[in-house]
Each structure stands twice: as structure tokens, then as C-alpha cells.
């Protein structure tokens, strides 16, 4: 039996990088675990803290592999529940260019790409030149160890491969120049976004000195004033509960797609999106190959309870069906907004715009009658918003003309009657009062309207 080593390794997800893993080491023989992890290409980020950051987003898999080897050596390993969830997750690359590969074969291809990346990073593979072949990046380089071959590299990140080998740098460069003379550039190509993210994840950080301050209790507010919450967790919970939606990732891992088994409902979630930019796109189709019937978008700061109401409706059988040929008439608009009318929201008409505004004036629903008459163009006919006004929203949802009235009615019901939580922030109340008083003050500049920055 292998004698126990006084070393404890706690494996957890990285605090900022979506797929990287960190290892915290303790014990009088922690150096033994550190040496083993460094040999497996983990990087020291702080005292007794290592990070595994790869360009193929397979860190959870290789963290589990490292754990097996450490345990076999007699080292105690703890894996946090959230990392274990990532280890157990089944996923695949959307639109992978080698669809004949099994999941294990895909992992092997990406691991070979990782080794090329690491050889370049550690100075073992010198890149002489690079170019763009119209589809991806290509490069030529030489391994610096004795007897090292020169190689022609094709692809980026987890798809980079050795496409050809040469006996000398001269022959490799001549062949590369012949193929890519017009676009040939000296040295390695600029780092990709994935490579930069991995470097940032490996950057030195101190986990011992920062002590989180106690957070105040959250306050209960109308749902449209609630915090955004964890959108990724919301989508994961939805997918776990609804097996009829299949999860796909893009190559960059920046986007997740949830596609219904009928191929007529598609949800796109863009991760790490600024609060005011589109983070969700929901699109419905009459058939898998037809044009969109309708499309709805939501920005990154949209409160989680509002998104949850949307997802619950989508999960309700064929909740996205609509009469594509029917005109958008007064009956449909009334059905979509009846909960707001019943709750006493203010109803106004201003030219092409019909608006329903919350009693406090800090949220509303807007209908664009002009856009509704051009239904075939999928224009943003509906806007649901919260913030100072529709032109400067804190968050917003837009929807095209044929978005089903029952779906919009569910969202209206949520806005009118549901509540959520908002983390109390020091000075929030003072800032709100100040903003109100400023907005209420009359403009004093004569002869021209007050300017407004966007």
C-alpha cells in the first residue's frame, strides 16, 4: 500500500476564467503535489496555488485525470461540487470540422493542439513565420531540441495540427514562402482571444490576503428592478429539466446554443456580455429550414426572474407557435398587455408608439405600430425595458411582430405582479433621489433643447 503523503490538494473552478481549474495545496509535503502538477503543465499562480488553463477548454477533464494520479501517489485530493459538475458535464463542439470523430478522438486532437501550444509557450518550438490562408492561420517553425524537425502548422487553438514536417528550417521556409508568399509575416501570429484568456487565468493572484466583506441582506423589489442574477446557471437549470433541448457550444466557448429536438426553436446565450448588449436571442421557425417566424432578444442585465418566465413559457410544449400570416391587430396587442392594464400601468399613445409605464415610471412596455405593419422584416416591434427611459434602459427585451401574444402576456404578468431581489449597495438610495431631482429640474438654457449624452 502506498504510504500517505502529508499533502492536501483542493481542486476548484477558476474565479474568472470559464473553464480553467485552480489547485490549492496544504500540508507539510505540499511541494510533492506541486511538483507533480507542474509536470502536468499546471502553472504556479501564487504560493501553493496552481492554475490549469488550456486552449481546448478541457481543463475539468484533465483536472480529474490529475486527481487520479495524485491519489495513486498517496496525496489527498478534494474536488469541489461545482468542479465535479463541470467534470461530469457532457458537451460537444458545435459545427466541429471533423464530425466523424468520437468525443474521445476530439479530445485527443485538441490535446495534440495543446501540446503544440505549450511547446511554443515554453520556447521549445520556434515559429519562423505565419500567414493566413483565407480560412485560418498557418505557420512554420522548428523544434529546438537535438534532432528537432521543422513543421508546417495549420489551424488555431484546439484545431492546430502539424500538417507537414521538414528536415531543415531552410527547406521548411522555402516551402512555406512558395505557398504563402503574399501573406507571409515573420514570427508567430498574434495571440487568439482564447490564448489571451489562458494567459490571464495563469496570472499571479493572491488568494490569502483578500477577505470578502460581509454583504448586506438583499432587498425585495419589483421584478423589473431586480438584479440580473446568474444567467448561465439559469440556462443550465433549464436544460437539466428539459431534455428535449440539446446544448451546443461554439468553438470559442463564448456562446451556448439550446436547440429543441424539433429544430424549430433555438436559444442562443452569449456569455460574458456587457449589461447593455444582447446576451440572449430566441428564434422560432415554422420548419427546421424555414425563415424565422419571430425573434426575441434580451440584454445582459435582464433580471433572472424575467428570463425564467420566458424559458418556462418556451418549455410549455409548442409555446412558440404563432399565426405567421395574421396581421398584428388591436386584439393581439390587448391580449399581450392586459396584465399591465389590470395592474394600473399608465397607458399613453405618442404617434407610432403605444406605451404602458409602471406606476413609478421606471419600467415599461412599448409597441411600435409602424414596425408592426412591416412584419416580414422581423423588426423590433415590442420593447420591454427598465431604467430612466426606453432610449437609456438598464435592461431591455425586444420582440418582432409575430411574437406570440401568450408569451408576451406571460412577460407582462411577470412585470406587473412578480418581485425579485436586489443587492443593497451603499448610497443607492441617495443616488436615486439625486437622479430624480435632477431629471425633474427644468432646463434653463434658452433657445435650444438640453443636450443628452447617449
N, C-alpha and C positions, 0 to 999 in steps of 0.2 A: 504494500500500500504506500502511495506517495505521501511523505511526511508533509504536514500542513506548513504553509509559509505565512508568517505574520504580515500579511498584506491584504487589504480590502479594496476592491475596485467597484465603484458605483457608476454605472453607465446610465446616461440620461440624454434626452434630446438637447440640441443646442439652443441657447436662449434667443438667438436671432435668425439663424440660418434654417430654412425649412426642412432640410433632410440630414444635416450634419449631426454628429454624436459627440458628446463630451464624456470624459472619464475622470472621476475624482478619486485620488489614491490616498489611502491612510495606512498606518501600521509601520512598525519598525523596519520592515523589509519591503517598503513600498517601492524601493529602487528596482527590485526584481521585476515587479509588474511594469514599471516604467520602461525598463529595457526591452521587455517582450513586446510592449505596444509600439515603441519606437521602431522596432524591427519590422513591424507590420504596417509601417508608414503612418502611424499616428504622430501628430505634431505637438510639441510642448507649447502650451499657451500661457501657463502660469505655474507657480510652484505646485507640483503634484496634480496638475490639471493638464490633460491632453485632449486634443480635438482630432476627430476623423472627418475630413471634408474632402469629398470626391467630386469628380466632374460627371459621374454617371448616376448620381442620386441613389446609389445602392448602399449608403452608409449603414442603415439598420441591419441589412443582411450581413455585412462584414463585421459589424459590431457583435452580432450573435456568434459569428464564427470565431472572433477573438475571445469571446467569453468561454467558449468550449475549450479552447487551448489553455486559457488561464486556469480554468477549473481543473483540467487534467494535470497541471503543474502544482496543484495544491493551493491555489490562490482563491480566496473567497470573492465571488462576484455577485453583485446585486444589480438587477435590471429594473428600472422604474416602470410603472404600469403604462405610461404614455409611450415610452420607447418600445415596450413589448407589443403595444398595439401597432406601432409602425412596423415592427419586425413581422407581425402576423398578417399585415395588410397584403392583399392580392391586387396587383395593378399591372398595367402594361403600357407601352408607349403607343399613343395614337399615331396612325399613319406611319408605322415603322417601315423603313425601306426594305427590310428583309423579312417579310411576313411569314416565310417558310420556317423561320427559326422558332424553336420552343422557348419557353421562359428561361430555362437554364442555359440554352445556347445564346440567347440575347445577353444574359448576364456575363457569359464568357467573352463575347465580342466586346462588350463595354469594359470588361476588366482588362483586356488587352489594350484598349484605348487608354485606360487609366495608367497602365504601365508606361506607355509612350509618354503620356503627360508627366508622370513622375520622373522619368529619365531626363526629360527636358528641364524640369524644375530643379532637379538635383545636379544639373550640369554634366550628366553622363551622355547626353545626346545633343550635339552642337548643330543648330539649324543654320544652314548657309544662306538660304533664300526661300521666299514664299511667293505665291501668286494666287489669283482667283480664276478658276477655270470656267466661270459662268454659272456654276451651281454651288460650289463650296470652295474651301481653302485647300490648297495643295502646298507642299513644302519638300525641301531636300535637305538632308542632314547626315552627320556621321557620328557613329558611336565612338567614344574616345578611349574605351578600354583596348588593351592589346588585341590586335586581330579584328577590331571592330569594323563592321560593314557600313557602307553608306546606304541610305534608304530614301525611297520616294514615299512620302506620306500623303494620304488622301482623306479629306474629311475634317470635321471639327468635333471637339468634346467627345461624347461617348461613341461617336461613329468614326473616329480617326483610325486608320489602318495603315499598315505597311503594304503598299501596292507593288513595290519592286525593290530589289537590292542591287548594289553595285560593289565592285571590288575596290574602288578608289573614289575619293571625293571628286577628282577631276572628271572621271567618266560620268559620275552622277550629275555634276553640274552641267556638263555638255548636253546630256540627255534632257535635263530639266529646261535649259535655255532653249533648246530646239523646240520643245513643246509649248513653252510659255514665255517666249522672248518679249512679247509686247507688254505683258503684265507682270514680269518678274521684278521682285523687290528684294533688296538684301536683308538678311537677318530673319528672325521669326516674325510671324504675323502678329498684329495687335491682339491682346487678350480678348477672349469672348466674355460675355456677361457671366456665364457660368464659371469661368476661370477666375474672374474678379471676385465673385461671391465666395468661392472656396478660399481665396487668399484672405478675404475679410474675416471669414469664420475662423481661420487659423491665427488671426492676430492676437497679440498678447492682451489678456484681460485679467483683472484681479477679482477673484470671487470671494476673497476672505475679508476685505475691508468694507465692502458695501453692505450696509444693513438697511433693509427696507423700512421705511417709516410706516407706522400704523395708518391704515386707510380709514377714513370716516365711513359711517354707515351710508349706503346709497339711499336716495330719496325716491319716493314713488311719484311719478309724473304721468301726464297723458302720454299715450304710446308714441305719438309723433315727436315728443321731446326726449325720448329715452336714448340711452347710449346705443351705439351700433352693435356692441357685443361681439362675439366670436363667429364671424360668418363661415369660416372653414369648418368649425365644429357643428354649426347648424346644417351645413350641406352633408357632412359625414353622417350625422344622425338621421337625416332624411334618407340617404342611400342605404344605410343599415336596415331601415324599417321598410324600404320599398325595393325589393329585389327586381322589380320589373324595369328599374332604371339601371343602366350599366355605366360604370365610371371609367373614363378615359383621361389620360394625361397627355399634354403636349410634350415635345422633346425637351423644351426648356424647363418644364415643370412649373411654369408660371401660370398655367391655365388648366382647369379641370372641366371636362365635359360630362354631363349626365344625360344619357340618351335613352328614351323609352324604347321598350322592346318592339313597339310598332314602328319605330323610326319616324314618328310624326310629331314628337315633342322633344326639343333639345334645350338643355340648360347649360349655359357657359358661365363659369365662375373664374374671374381673373384675380389672382392672388396679389397681395402687396400693392393694391391700387390706392392712389391718393383719395381722400374722402370725397372730393367733389367730382371724381371721374367715374365712368361706368365700370362697375365691378361685376354686374350680373346682366346677362342677356337671355331672355326666354323667347323662344320662337316656336310657332305651331305650323304644321304643314298638313294639307289635305291628304297627300300621299308622300311616301319617302322621297320621291323625286320631283315633287311639285314646288312651285314658288311658295313663299311664306303666306299663310293666311293672316297672321298677325304677329307683332313683335312687341316685347316689353323690356325695358331696361331699368336698372336701379343702380344708384351710385354707392360708393364705398361706405358712406356714413349712414345709410338707411338702417333704422333700428331693427334689431333681430326679430322682435315680435311681428313687425310688419311683413318681413320676408317669410317668417314662419307661416303666417296666414296665407301668403301666396303659394308656398310649397304644399300646404295642406290641401288647398283647392286643386292644384295640379295633380296631386296623388289620388284625387277622388274620381277614379275611372276615366271617363272621357271628358274631364272638366275643361278641356281646351277647345272643344268643338265650337264652331260658330257658323252662322249662315253667311257664307262669303259673298253671296250676291245681293243680300238685303241692304238697303240704304240705312245709314245711321240716322234714325229719326228721333223725334221728341220722346217717344215711348221708351226707347232703349236708354236714352240719357236719363230719363226719370227713374227707370229701374236701377241704373248704376249708382245713383246718388240719393235714393230715398232715405237710407240711414242717416245721411248728413242733414237732410231736411227735418227728419223726425227729431234729431238731436239739437235743433235750433241753430245750425250753422247759417251764417249770413249769405244770402243769395243775391248776386248782382250780375248785371249784363252790361258789358262795355264793348260795343261794336261786335267784332267777331268772337270776343271772349265771354264765356259764361263761367262764373266763379262761385264756389262755395267756400267760405272762410270760417275758421274756428272762432269761437267767442272771444278768444284772446288775440286774434289776428296773427298768430304765429304759425299757422299751418293752413293749407287749403287744397282744393281740387279745382283744376282749370280745364275747361273744354274749349277747343278751338273749332268753331263751326266751319271756318274756311277749309282747314285741313280735312275735316270730315267729308267734305264734298269731293276730295281727291283721294278716295280710299285706296285706289290701286297703287298709290305711291308709298304706302306704309309710313306716312308722315306722323310725327308725334302729335296726336290729336288730344290725348289726355296727359295732364301733368299733375302729379301728386307731389306736394312739397311741404317742407317745414323750414322756417327761418325768417329773415326780415321780409322777403317778398319773393314772388316766383322767379324774378331775374337774379336774385342772390340767395339761392336756397342753401341751407345747411346740408340737406339731402333731397333727392328728387327721384321720382319714378315717372317714366314716360311710357305711353302705350299708343299703339296705332289704332286706326278707326275700328277695325273688326275685332278688337279685343273683346271677349265675351262679357256681356253685361253682368252675369252672375259672379264672375271673377272680380270685376270692378266693385260690385256691390259688397262682396266679402271684404275687400280692402277698405271700402267706405265704412262698413260696420266696425272694423278694427279701429280705424281712426276716430270714429265717433264715441266708442264706448270702452275700448281696452286701455289698460295702463301698462307702464313699464318702469324700469328703474334707471336712475341716472346717478353716477358717482358725484357726490358733492365736491366741489372744488372751492378752495379759499377765494373769496372775492367775487364768486359767480353772481351772487345777489346784487352786489354793488355795481358790477359791470352791466347787469341787466337794467337796473334803474337808470344808470347813466345813459345807456344807449337809447332808452325810451324817452328820456328828457331831451336828448339831442335831436332825435327824429321828430319830436313834437315842436321844436323851436322853429319859428318862421324864418324864411330866407330874407336877408336884409340887403342883398346885392340887387340894385335896381337895373333894369334894362336887359337882363339876361337870366335864364334859369340857373339854379345852383347846379354845379357840376357833380358828377357821381363817378367814382372810380369803379372799375369792374375787376 
